């Protein structure tokens, strides 16, 4: 069994969705999205959302 960690580039995700005017996707469930991309022998360990850091 392989363990997977998903890293989401929040800034690019947000502005990509915004540029396409896909407002309904602003509230994506990123855990469910990540799980849907896994292969059968993989398990999701964590999802890290990387946004703006000050």
mmCIF file as Biopython writes it, N, C-alpha, C and O atoms, coordinates in Angstrom:
data_model
#
loop_
_atom_site.group_PDB
_atom_site.id
_atom_site.type_symbol
_atom_site.label_atom_id
_atom_site.label_alt_id
_atom_site.label_comp_id
_atom_site.label_asym_id
_atom_site.label_entity_id
_atom_site.label_seq_id
_atom_site.pdbx_PDB_ins_code
_atom_site.Cartn_x
_atom_site.Cartn_y
_atom_site.Cartn_z
_atom_site.occupancy
_atom_site.B_iso_or_equiv
_atom_site.auth_seq_id
_atom_site.auth_asym_id
_atom_site.pdbx_PDB_model_num
ATOM 1   N N  . UNK A ? 1  ? 0.840   -1.171 0.000   1.0 0.0 1  A 1 
ATOM 2   C CA . UNK A ? 1  ? 0.000   0.000  0.000   1.0 0.0 1  A 1 
ATOM 3   C C  . UNK A ? 1  ? 0.894   1.247  0.000   1.0 0.0 1  A 1 
ATOM 4   O O  . UNK A ? 1  ? 1.760   1.385  0.864   1.0 0.0 1  A 1 
ATOM 5   N N  . UNK A ? 2  ? 0.693   2.137  -0.944  1.0 0.0 2  A 1 
ATOM 6   C CA . UNK A ? 2  ? 1.457   3.384  -1.039  1.0 0.0 2  A 1 
ATOM 7   C C  . UNK A ? 2  ? 0.708   4.510  -0.339  1.0 0.0 2  A 1 
ATOM 8   O O  . UNK A ? 2  ? -0.514  4.621  -0.440  1.0 0.0 2  A 1 
ATOM 9   N N  . UNK A ? 3  ? 1.454   5.331  0.363   1.0 0.0 3  A 1 
ATOM 10  C CA . UNK A ? 3  ? 0.867   6.492  1.028   1.0 0.0 3  A 1 
ATOM 11  C C  . UNK A ? 3  ? 1.128   7.729  0.175   1.0 0.0 3  A 1 
ATOM 12  O O  . UNK A ? 3  ? 2.218   7.904  -0.369  1.0 0.0 3  A 1 
ATOM 13  N N  . UNK A ? 4  ? 0.119   8.579  0.067   1.0 0.0 4  A 1 
ATOM 14  C CA . UNK A ? 4  ? 0.199   9.755  -0.808  1.0 0.0 4  A 1 
ATOM 15  C C  . UNK A ? 4  ? -0.124  11.014 -0.008  1.0 0.0 4  A 1 
ATOM 16  O O  . UNK A ? 4  ? -1.049  11.028 0.804   1.0 0.0 4  A 1 
ATOM 17  N N  . UNK A ? 5  ? 0.647   12.061 -0.248  1.0 0.0 5  A 1 
ATOM 18  C CA . UNK A ? 5  ? 0.365   13.387 0.298   1.0 0.0 5  A 1 
ATOM 19  C C  . UNK A ? 5  ? 0.140   14.307 -0.893  1.0 0.0 5  A 1 
ATOM 20  O O  . UNK A ? 5  ? 0.941   14.330 -1.827  1.0 0.0 5  A 1 
ATOM 21  N N  . UNK A ? 6  ? -0.963  15.072 -0.858  1.0 0.0 6  A 1 
ATOM 22  C CA . UNK A ? 6  ? -1.296  15.989 -1.933  1.0 0.0 6  A 1 
ATOM 23  C C  . UNK A ? 6  ? -0.935  17.407 -1.516  1.0 0.0 6  A 1 
ATOM 24  O O  . UNK A ? 6  ? -1.272  17.850 -0.418  1.0 0.0 6  A 1 
ATOM 25  N N  . UNK A ? 7  ? -0.249  18.111 -2.404  1.0 0.0 7  A 1 
ATOM 26  C CA . UNK A ? 7  ? 0.084   19.513 -2.190  1.0 0.0 7  A 1 
ATOM 27  C C  . UNK A ? 7  ? -0.690  20.342 -3.209  1.0 0.0 7  A 1 
ATOM 28  O O  . UNK A ? 7  ? -0.559  20.126 -4.413  1.0 0.0 7  A 1 
ATOM 29  N N  . UNK A ? 8  ? -1.491  21.283 -2.737  1.0 0.0 8  A 1 
ATOM 30  C CA . UNK A ? 8  ? -2.318  22.120 -3.592  1.0 0.0 8  A 1 
ATOM 31  C C  . UNK A ? 8  ? -1.734  23.528 -3.607  1.0 0.0 8  A 1 
ATOM 32  O O  . UNK A ? 8  ? -1.564  24.142 -2.554  1.0 0.0 8  A 1 
ATOM 33  N N  . UNK A ? 9  ? -1.430  24.037 -4.786  1.0 0.0 9  A 1 
ATOM 34  C CA . UNK A ? 9  ? -0.975  25.418 -4.941  1.0 0.0 9  A 1 
ATOM 35  C C  . UNK A ? 9  ? -2.230  26.291 -4.957  1.0 0.0 9  A 1 
ATOM 36  O O  . UNK A ? 9  ? -2.840  26.504 -6.005  1.0 0.0 9  A 1 
ATOM 37  N N  . UNK A ? 10 ? -2.598  26.784 -3.792  1.0 0.0 10 A 1 
ATOM 38  C CA . UNK A ? 10 ? -3.852  27.495 -3.619  1.0 0.0 10 A 1 
ATOM 39  C C  . UNK A ? 10 ? -3.977  28.754 -4.446  1.0 0.0 10 A 1 
ATOM 40  O O  . UNK A ? 10 ? -5.053  29.052 -4.964  1.0 0.0 10 A 1 
ATOM 41  N N  . UNK A ? 11 ? -2.900  29.493 -4.576  1.0 0.0 11 A 1 
ATOM 42  C CA . UNK A ? 11 ? -2.946  30.743 -5.334  1.0 0.0 11 A 1 
ATOM 43  C C  . UNK A ? 11 ? -3.247  30.468 -6.807  1.0 0.0 11 A 1 
ATOM 44  O O  . UNK A ? 11 ? -4.120  31.112 -7.388  1.0 0.0 11 A 1 
ATOM 45  N N  . UNK A ? 12 ? -2.545  29.535 -7.405  1.0 0.0 12 A 1 
ATOM 46  C CA . UNK A ? 12 ? -2.795  29.199 -8.808  1.0 0.0 12 A 1 
ATOM 47  C C  . UNK A ? 12 ? -4.160  28.556 -8.997  1.0 0.0 12 A 1 
ATOM 48  O O  . UNK A ? 12 ? -4.829  28.811 -9.998  1.0 0.0 12 A 1 
ATOM 49  N N  . UNK A ? 13 ? -4.576  27.738 -8.063  1.0 0.0 13 A 1 
ATOM 50  C CA . UNK A ? 13 ? -5.898  27.120 -8.156  1.0 0.0 13 A 1 
ATOM 51  C C  . UNK A ? 13 ? -6.982  28.198 -8.128  1.0 0.0 13 A 1 
ATOM 52  O O  . UNK A ? 13 ? -7.875  28.207 -8.975  1.0 0.0 13 A 1 
ATOM 53  N N  . UNK A ? 14 ? -6.903  29.096 -7.164  1.0 0.0 14 A 1 
ATOM 54  C CA . UNK A ? 14 ? -7.911  30.152 -7.035  1.0 0.0 14 A 1 
ATOM 55  C C  . UNK A ? 14 ? -7.959  31.041 -8.277  1.0 0.0 14 A 1 
ATOM 56  O O  . UNK A ? 14 ? -9.031  31.262 -8.839  1.0 0.0 14 A 1 
ATOM 57  N N  . UNK A ? 15 ? -6.807  31.549 -8.706  1.0 0.0 15 A 1 
ATOM 58  C CA . UNK A ? 15 ? -6.804  32.471 -9.836  1.0 0.0 15 A 1 
ATOM 59  C C  . UNK A ? 15 ? -7.118  31.760 -11.157 1.0 0.0 15 A 1 
ATOM 60  O O  . UNK A ? 15 ? -7.662  32.382 -12.070 1.0 0.0 15 A 1 
ATOM 61  N N  . UNK A ? 16 ? -6.789  30.484 -11.273 1.0 0.0 16 A 1 
ATOM 62  C CA . UNK A ? 16 ? -7.178  29.723 -12.453 1.0 0.0 16 A 1 
ATOM 63  C C  . UNK A ? 16 ? -8.689  29.565 -12.539 1.0 0.0 16 A 1 
ATOM 64  O O  . UNK A ? 16 ? -9.281  29.735 -13.605 1.0 0.0 16 A 1 
ATOM 65  N N  . UNK A ? 17 ? -9.308  29.238 -11.406 1.0 0.0 17 A 1 
ATOM 66  C CA . UNK A ? 17 ? -10.769 29.118 -11.350 1.0 0.0 17 A 1 
ATOM 67  C C  . UNK A ? 17 ? -11.411 30.481 -11.605 1.0 0.0 17 A 1 
ATOM 68  O O  . UNK A ? 17 ? -12.395 30.585 -12.337 1.0 0.0 17 A 1 
ATOM 69  N N  . UNK A ? 18 ? -10.855 31.507 -11.003 1.0 0.0 18 A 1 
ATOM 70  C CA . UNK A ? 18 ? -11.401 32.857 -11.159 1.0 0.0 18 A 1 
ATOM 71  C C  . UNK A ? 18 ? -11.312 33.333 -12.605 1.0 0.0 18 A 1 
ATOM 72  O O  . UNK A ? 18 ? -12.253 33.953 -13.099 1.0 0.0 18 A 1 
ATOM 73  N N  . UNK A ? 19 ? -10.211 33.059 -13.291 1.0 0.0 19 A 1 
ATOM 74  C CA . UNK A ? 19 ? -10.051 33.519 -14.677 1.0 0.0 19 A 1 
ATOM 75  C C  . UNK A ? 19 ? -11.041 32.844 -15.624 1.0 0.0 19 A 1 
ATOM 76  O O  . UNK A ? 19 ? -11.400 33.407 -16.658 1.0 0.0 19 A 1 
ATOM 77  N N  . UNK A ? 20 ? -11.479 31.637 -15.268 1.0 0.0 20 A 1 
ATOM 78  C CA . UNK A ? 20 ? -12.461 30.915 -16.081 1.0 0.0 20 A 1 
ATOM 79  C C  . UNK A ? 20 ? -13.899 31.247 -15.687 1.0 0.0 20 A 1 
ATOM 80  O O  . UNK A ? 20 ? -14.850 30.795 -16.326 1.0 0.0 20 A 1 
ATOM 81  N N  . UNK A ? 21 ? -14.044 32.051 -14.614 1.0 0.0 21 A 1 
ATOM 82  C CA . UNK A ? 21 ? -15.365 32.428 -14.077 1.0 0.0 21 A 1 
ATOM 83  C C  . UNK A ? 21 ? -16.161 31.193 -13.622 1.0 0.0 21 A 1 
ATOM 84  O O  . UNK A ? 21 ? -17.370 31.104 -13.831 1.0 0.0 21 A 1 
ATOM 85  N N  . UNK A ? 22 ? -15.457 30.256 -13.002 1.0 0.0 22 A 1 
ATOM 86  C CA . UNK A ? 22 ? -16.076 29.029 -12.491 1.0 0.0 22 A 1 
ATOM 87  C C  . UNK A ? 22 ? -16.328 29.194 -11.000 1.0 0.0 22 A 1 
ATOM 88  O O  . UNK A ? 22 ? -15.755 28.462 -10.193 1.0 0.0 22 A 1 
ATOM 89  N N  . UNK A ? 23 ? -17.172 30.142 -10.624 1.0 0.0 23 A 1 
ATOM 90  C CA . UNK A ? 23 ? -17.413 30.441 -9.210  1.0 0.0 23 A 1 
ATOM 91  C C  . UNK A ? 23 ? -17.897 29.237 -8.419  1.0 0.0 23 A 1 
ATOM 92  O O  . UNK A ? 23 ? -17.622 29.140 -7.223  1.0 0.0 23 A 1 
ATOM 93  N N  . UNK A ? 24 ? -18.611 28.318 -9.060  1.0 0.0 24 A 1 
ATOM 94  C CA . UNK A ? 24 ? -19.130 27.166 -8.333  1.0 0.0 24 A 1 
ATOM 95  C C  . UNK A ? 24 ? -18.000 26.271 -7.798  1.0 0.0 24 A 1 
ATOM 96  O O  . UNK A ? 24 ? -18.234 25.437 -6.923  1.0 0.0 24 A 1 
ATOM 97  N N  . UNK A ? 25 ? -16.781 26.442 -8.319  1.0 0.0 25 A 1 
ATOM 98  C CA . UNK A ? 25 ? -15.654 25.627 -7.866  1.0 0.0 25 A 1 
ATOM 99  C C  . UNK A ? 25 ? -14.813 26.307 -6.795  1.0 0.0 25 A 1 
ATOM 100 O O  . UNK A ? 25 ? -13.798 25.750 -6.377  1.0 0.0 25 A 1 
ATOM 101 N N  . UNK A ? 26 ? -15.203 27.493 -6.339  1.0 0.0 26 A 1 
ATOM 102 C CA . UNK A ? 26 ? -14.450 28.165 -5.275  1.0 0.0 26 A 1 
ATOM 103 C C  . UNK A ? 26 ? -14.414 27.324 -4.002  1.0 0.0 26 A 1 
ATOM 104 O O  . UNK A ? 26 ? -13.462 27.431 -3.229  1.0 0.0 26 A 1 
ATOM 105 N N  . UNK A ? 27 ? -15.418 26.499 -3.769  1.0 0.0 27 A 1 
ATOM 106 C CA . UNK A ? 27 ? -15.522 25.730 -2.532  1.0 0.0 27 A 1 
ATOM 107 C C  . UNK A ? 27 ? -15.291 24.254 -2.792  1.0 0.0 27 A 1 
ATOM 108 O O  . UNK A ? 27 ? -16.030 23.410 -2.286  1.0 0.0 27 A 1 
ATOM 109 N N  . UNK A ? 28 ? -14.275 23.934 -3.574  1.0 0.0 28 A 1 
ATOM 110 C CA . UNK A ? 28 ? -13.925 22.541 -3.843  1.0 0.0 28 A 1 
ATOM 111 C C  . UNK A ? 28 ? -13.581 21.806 -2.554  1.0 0.0 28 A 1 
ATOM 112 O O  . UNK A ? 28 ? -12.947 22.367 -1.661  1.0 0.0 28 A 1 
ATOM 113 N N  . UNK A ? 29 ? -13.996 20.570 -2.466  1.0 0.0 29 A 1 
ATOM 114 C CA . UNK A ? 29 ? -13.575 19.702 -1.361  1.0 0.0 29 A 1 
ATOM 115 C C  . UNK A ? 29 ? -12.270 19.051 -1.816  1.0 0.0 29 A 1 
ATOM 116 O O  . UNK A ? 29 ? -12.280 18.068 -2.557  1.0 0.0 29 A 1 
ATOM 117 N N  . UNK A ? 30 ? -11.156 19.606 -1.369  1.0 0.0 30 A 1 
ATOM 118 C CA . UNK A ? 30 ? -9.848  19.176 -1.872  1.0 0.0 30 A 1 
ATOM 119 C C  . UNK A ? 30 ? -9.465  17.777 -1.404  1.0 0.0 30 A 1 
ATOM 120 O O  . UNK A ? 30 ? -8.704  17.089 -2.084  1.0 0.0 30 A 1 
ATOM 121 N N  . UNK A ? 31 ? -9.973  17.349 -0.265  1.0 0.0 31 A 1 
ATOM 122 C CA . UNK A ? 31 ? -9.715  15.984 0.205   1.0 0.0 31 A 1 
ATOM 123 C C  . UNK A ? 31 ? -10.420 14.992 -0.715  1.0 0.0 31 A 1 
ATOM 124 O O  . UNK A ? 31 ? -9.817  14.008 -1.145  1.0 0.0 31 A 1 
ATOM 125 N N  . UNK A ? 32 ? -11.683 15.242 -1.017  1.0 0.0 32 A 1 
ATOM 126 C CA . UNK A ? 32 ? -12.437 14.356 -1.907  1.0 0.0 32 A 1 
ATOM 127 C C  . UNK A ? 32 ? -11.823 14.354 -3.304  1.0 0.0 32 A 1 
ATOM 128 O O  . UNK A ? 32 ? -11.722 13.300 -3.931  1.0 0.0 32 A 1 
ATOM 129 N N  . UNK A ? 33 ? -11.415 15.516 -3.795  1.0 0.0 33 A 1 
ATOM 130 C CA . UNK A ? 33 ? -10.753 15.591 -5.098  1.0 0.0 33 A 1 
ATOM 131 C C  . UNK A ? 33 ? -9.479  14.758 -5.106  1.0 0.0 33 A 1 
ATOM 132 O O  . UNK A ? 33 ? -9.235  14.000 -6.045  1.0 0.0 33 A 1 
ATOM 133 N N  . UNK A ? 34 ? -8.674  14.895 -4.071  1.0 0.0 34 A 1 
ATOM 134 C CA . UNK A ? 34 ? -7.420  14.137 -3.978  1.0 0.0 34 A 1 
ATOM 135 C C  . UNK A ? 34 ? -7.684  12.637 -3.920  1.0 0.0 34 A 1 
ATOM 136 O O  . UNK A ? 34 ? -6.985  11.859 -4.569  1.0 0.0 34 A 1 
ATOM 137 N N  . UNK A ? 35 ? -8.682  12.227 -3.151  1.0 0.0 35 A 1 
ATOM 138 C CA . UNK A ? 35 ? -9.017  10.809 -3.040  1.0 0.0 35 A 1 
ATOM 139 C C  . UNK A ? 35 ? -9.487  10.240 -4.381  1.0 0.0 35 A 1 
ATOM 140 O O  . UNK A ? 35 ? -9.217  9.082  -4.699  1.0 0.0 35 A 1 
ATOM 141 N N  . UNK A ? 36 ? -10.186 11.053 -5.155  1.0 0.0 36 A 1 
ATOM 142 C CA . UNK A ? 36 ? -10.698 10.572 -6.443  1.0 0.0 36 A 1 
ATOM 143 C C  . UNK A ? 36 ? -9.583  10.322 -7.452  1.0 0.0 36 A 1 
ATOM 144 O O  . UNK A ? 36 ? -9.793  9.615  -8.437  1.0 0.0 36 A 1 
ATOM 145 N N  . UNK A ? 37 ? -8.410  10.887 -7.226  1.0 0.0 37 A 1 
ATOM 146 C CA . UNK A ? 37 ? -7.284  10.725 -8.143  1.0 0.0 37 A 1 
ATOM 147 C C  . UNK A ? 37 ? -6.354  9.570  -7.765  1.0 0.0 37 A 1 
ATOM 148 O O  . UNK A ? 37 ? -5.423  9.253  -8.505  1.0 0.0 37 A 1 
ATOM 149 N N  . UNK A ? 38 ? -6.607  8.946  -6.620  1.0 0.0 38 A 1 
ATOM 150 C CA . UNK A ? 38 ? -5.743  7.862  -6.156  1.0 0.0 38 A 1 
ATOM 151 C C  . UNK A ? 38 ? -5.973  6.578  -6.942  1.0 0.0 38 A 1 
ATOM 152 O O  . UNK A ? 38 ? -7.067  6.316  -7.442  1.0 0.0 38 A 1 
ATOM 153 N N  . UNK A ? 39 ? -4.919  5.793  -7.036  1.0 0.0 39 A 1 
ATOM 154 C CA . UNK A ? 39 ? -5.024  4.444  -7.589  1.0 0.0 39 A 1 
ATOM 155 C C  . UNK A ? 39 ? -5.498  3.515  -6.468  1.0 0.0 39 A 1 
ATOM 156 O O  . UNK A ? 39 ? -5.362  3.854  -5.293  1.0 0.0 39 A 1 
ATOM 157 N N  . UNK A ? 40 ? -6.045  2.363  -6.811  1.0 0.0 40 A 1 
ATOM 158 C CA . UNK A ? 40 ? -6.595  1.460  -5.780  1.0 0.0 40 A 1 
ATOM 159 C C  . UNK A ? 40 ? -5.607  1.081  -4.675  1.0 0.0 40 A 1 
ATOM 160 O O  . UNK A ? 40 ? -6.019  0.864  -3.536  1.0 0.0 40 A 1 
ATOM 161 N N  . UNK A ? 41 ? -4.330  0.999  -4.985  1.0 0.0 41 A 1 
ATOM 162 C CA . UNK A ? 41 ? -3.344  0.574  -3.986  1.0 0.0 41 A 1 
ATOM 163 C C  . UNK A ? 41 ? -2.758  1.739  -3.197  1.0 0.0 41 A 1 
ATOM 164 O O  . UNK A ? 41 ? -1.784  1.555  -2.468  1.0 0.0 41 A 1 
ATOM 165 N N  . UNK A ? 42 ? -3.330  2.932  -3.327  1.0 0.0 42 A 1 
ATOM 166 C CA . UNK A ? 42 ? -2.834  4.113  -2.637  1.0 0.0 42 A 1 
ATOM 167 C C  . UNK A ? 42 ? -3.805  4.570  -1.548  1.0 0.0 42 A 1 
ATOM 168 O O  . UNK A ? 42 ? -5.019  4.398  -1.660  1.0 0.0 42 A 1 
ATOM 169 N N  . UNK A ? 43 ? -3.235  5.159  -0.491  1.0 0.0 43 A 1 
ATOM 170 C CA . UNK A ? 43 ? -4.053  5.762  0.561   1.0 0.0 43 A 1 
ATOM 171 C C  . UNK A ? 43 ? -3.613  7.212  0.741   1.0 0.0 43 A 1 
ATOM 172 O O  . UNK A ? 43 ? -2.428  7.531  0.653   1.0 0.0 43 A 1 
ATOM 173 N N  . UNK A ? 44 ? -4.576  8.069  0.992   1.0 0.0 44 A 1 
ATOM 174 C CA . UNK A ? 44 ? -4.294  9.487  1.184   1.0 0.0 44 A 1 
ATOM 175 C C  . UNK A ? 44 ? -3.921  9.730  2.644   1.0 0.0 44 A 1 
ATOM 176 O O  . UNK A ? 44 ? -4.704  9.446  3.550   1.0 0.0 44 A 1 
ATOM 177 N N  . UNK A ? 45 ? -2.737  10.250 2.857   1.0 0.0 45 A 1 
ATOM 178 C CA . UNK A ? 45 ? -2.260  10.536 4.209   1.0 0.0 45 A 1 
ATOM 179 C C  . UNK A ? 45 ? -2.569  11.973 4.633   1.0 0.0 45 A 1 
ATOM 180 O O  . UNK A ? 45 ? -2.917  12.224 5.786   1.0 0.0 45 A 1 
ATOM 181 N N  . UNK A ? 46 ? -2.438  12.919 3.688   1.0 0.0 46 A 1 
ATOM 182 C CA . UNK A ? 46 ? -2.657  14.320 4.034   1.0 0.0 46 A 1 
ATOM 183 C C  . UNK A ? 46 ? -2.868  15.137 2.775   1.0 0.0 46 A 1 
ATOM 184 O O  . UNK A ? 46 ? -2.465  14.749 1.679   1.0 0.0 46 A 1 
ATOM 185 N N  . UNK A ? 47 ? -3.516  16.287 2.964   1.0 0.0 47 A 1 
ATOM 186 C CA . UNK A ? 47 ? -3.662  17.286 1.907   1.0 0.0 47 A 1 
ATOM 187 C C  . UNK A ? 47 ? -3.135  18.588 2.472   1.0 0.0 47 A 1 
ATOM 188 O O  . UNK A ? 47 ? -3.608  19.063 3.504   1.0 0.0 47 A 1 
ATOM 189 N N  . UNK A ? 48 ? -2.151  19.167 1.791   1.0 0.0 48 A 1 
ATOM 190 C CA . UNK A ? 48 ? -1.572  20.444 2.213   1.0 0.0 48 A 1 
ATOM 191 C C  . UNK A ? 48 ? -1.955  21.508 1.214   1.0 0.0 48 A 1 
ATOM 192 O O  . UNK A ? 48 ? -1.670  21.386 0.022   1.0 0.0 48 A 1 
ATOM 193 N N  . UNK A ? 49 ? -2.606  22.561 1.703   1.0 0.0 49 A 1 
ATOM 194 C CA . UNK A ? 49 ? -3.012  23.695 0.890   1.0 0.0 49 A 1 
ATOM 195 C C  . UNK A ? 49 ? -1.996  24.794 1.083   1.0 0.0 49 A 1 
ATOM 196 O O  . UNK A ? 49 ? -1.858  25.338 2.178   1.0 0.0 49 A 1 
ATOM 197 N N  . UNK A ? 50 ? -1.281  25.124 0.015   1.0 0.0 50 A 1 
ATOM 198 C CA . UNK A ? 50 ? -0.225  26.134 0.095   1.0 0.0 50 A 1 
ATOM 199 C C  . UNK A ? 50 ? -0.759  27.445 -0.449  1.0 0.0 50 A 1 
ATOM 200 O O  . UNK A ? 50 ? -1.034  27.563 -1.643  1.0 0.0 50 A 1 
ATOM 201 N N  . UNK A ? 51 ? -0.903  28.422 0.419   1.0 0.0 51 A 1 
ATOM 202 C CA . UNK A ? 51 ? -1.431  29.727 0.019   1.0 0.0 51 A 1 
ATOM 203 C C  . UNK A ? 51 ? -0.360  30.785 0.166   1.0 0.0 51 A 1 
ATOM 204 O O  . UNK A ? 51 ? 0.834   30.489 0.118   1.0 0.0 51 A 1 
ATOM 205 N N  . UNK A ? 52 ? -0.789  32.007 0.345   1.0 0.0 52 A 1 
ATOM 206 C CA . UNK A ? 52 ? 0.135   33.130 0.491   1.0 0.0 52 A 1 
ATOM 207 C C  . UNK A ? 52 ? 0.750   33.100 1.880   1.0 0.0 52 A 1 
ATOM 208 O O  . UNK A ? 52 ? 0.057   32.905 2.879   1.0 0.0 52 A 1 
ATOM 209 N N  . UNK A ? 53 ? 2.044   33.294 1.925   1.0 0.0 53 A 1 
ATOM 210 C CA . UNK A ? 53 ? 2.738   33.386 3.222   1.0 0.0 53 A 1 
ATOM 211 C C  . UNK A ? 53 ? 3.290   34.785 3.381   1.0 0.0 53 A 1 
ATOM 212 O O  . UNK A ? 53 ? 3.881   35.337 2.453   1.0 0.0 53 A 1 
ATOM 213 N N  . UNK A ? 54 ? 3.102   35.349 4.537   1.0 0.0 54 A 1 
ATOM 214 C CA . UNK A ? 54 ? 3.591   36.711 4.802   1.0 0.0 54 A 1 
ATOM 215 C C  . UNK A ? 54 ? 4.771   36.652 5.714   1.0 0.0 54 A 1 
ATOM 216 O O  . UNK A ? 54 ? 5.334   37.690 6.063   1.0 0.0 54 A 1 
#
